């Protein structure tokens, strides 16, 4: 009688372990999204002719997200600037607490209204509490349309 019970116990334990492993694998496949390769989401921001000579151009980029019936729009403000022969795109979000910075033409700096963070034209911290400079975004010039495109 004893060998039969031990066999049955091992059989039930192994079956429960297999079912548990299957459920865990299924949960991991559903819960963890798949990583996609590097995808670029280039968005037209402004014409290269819109850039002023003495400061950055402010552009608002809106991105639409659709999830079934629910649709949201996310807006992001960026500063577009010409740096020699190159173009630069900086996020307008302060790296300290996420406030929106503004260009101050008199001082030639970006200023954060929340806690006095100051950034130079290249987006590097000059003064205040921000831990790092403004986030630089990839930007390219579309030769066919003469528009500056920003990679979100």
N, C-alpha and C positions, 0 to 999 in steps of 0.2 A: 504494500500500500504506500509506503514512504517514497520509493522512487517515482511512482506515478504522480504523487502530489508535488514533488520537487520539479518534475518535468512540466507540469501544468503551471506552476508558479513562474518558472523561467519563461515559458511560452507567453503567458499573459504580460509579464514585465517587458519582454522584447516587443510585443505588439503595441503596448502603451508607449514605449520609447519611439517606435517608428511613427506612430500617429502624432506624437508630440513634435518630433522633428519635422514632419510634413506640415503641421500647422504653423510652426515657427518659420519655416521657409516661405510659406504662403504669406504670412504676415509681413515678413521682411520685403518680399517682392511688391506688396501693395503699399506699405508704409514709406519706403525709401524711393524717392523718384530717381529715374535713370539719369545719369549724367550724359549730357549731349556734348558733342565736340564744340570747339570754339566757334560760336556763331556771332556774326556781326549784325548789329541792328543800326545801320547807318540811317540817320534822319537829316533831311535838309533843314538847315537852321537859318541861313541868310545868304544873300548874294554877297560876293566879295566886294562889290561896289557899295554896299550899305555900311561898311566899316568906316567910322569917323577917323580922321587922322590923329586926333589927340586923346583918344581914350578907347575903351572897349565898347563893343556893341552888345546890348542885352537882348537875348533871344529866349523865348519860352517854347520848349519842346513838349508836346503832348503825346502820350502814348496810350493806346486803347488796349485794354485787356478784356477778353470775353471768356467767360467760364459758364457754359450752358446758357441759362437765361440771364445770368448776372453779368452786367458790363460795368467796368470802371474805367476811369481816365486818370492817368497820373501825369502831372505836369512837373517839369524840371526847368529851372532857370539856369542858363549858362551865359558866361561872358566870352565873346569872340573877340580876338585881338590879333593884330599883325605884329610879328616879331621879326624884323628884317625881311627875308624872303619867305619865311615860314608863318604859319598860322597857329594860334593857341586857343584852346577852349578850356575854360575853368568853370567848375561848379560854383554856383552862388551860395552854397550851403557852408556855413562856418563849421570848422572841425571841432569847435569847443562844445557847443550845445545844439547845433543844427539851425541856428538863426540864419536869416537871409542877409548876406552882405550887400553893400551898395558901393558903387564907384564914387569917390569924391574927387572931382576934377581939380579942385584947388590944391589939395595935397598930393595928388597923383597916387593915391592908395585906395584899396578896398577897405571899408570900415564896417565892423559889425556893431549894430545898435544895441545889442544885449549886454555885453560885458567889455566893450572897448577893444576888441581884437582888431589889429591892423595888419594888412597884408600888402606887399608891394605889387607892382603891375604883373610880375611873373607868378604871383600867388603865394610867395613865401612869407612866413610870419615875420613881422617887423616889431610888433609890440602886443602886449596883452596875454590872456591865458590860453589861446588856442595851442594844442599840443603839436600840430603839424600844419603845413600849408594847405591851401585850397586844392581840392582834387583836380588833377589835370586829366582831361578826357581826350581820347584820340580824335583828331580832326583831319579831314582831307578836303582838297579842292576838286570838285567834279569838273573836268576840263570841257565837257559837253555843255553844261548849263551855267558854269561860273558860280555855282553855289557851294558854300561851305557845308559839309556834312559832318555830323558828330556821331560817334559810336557810343550808344548808350549801353 
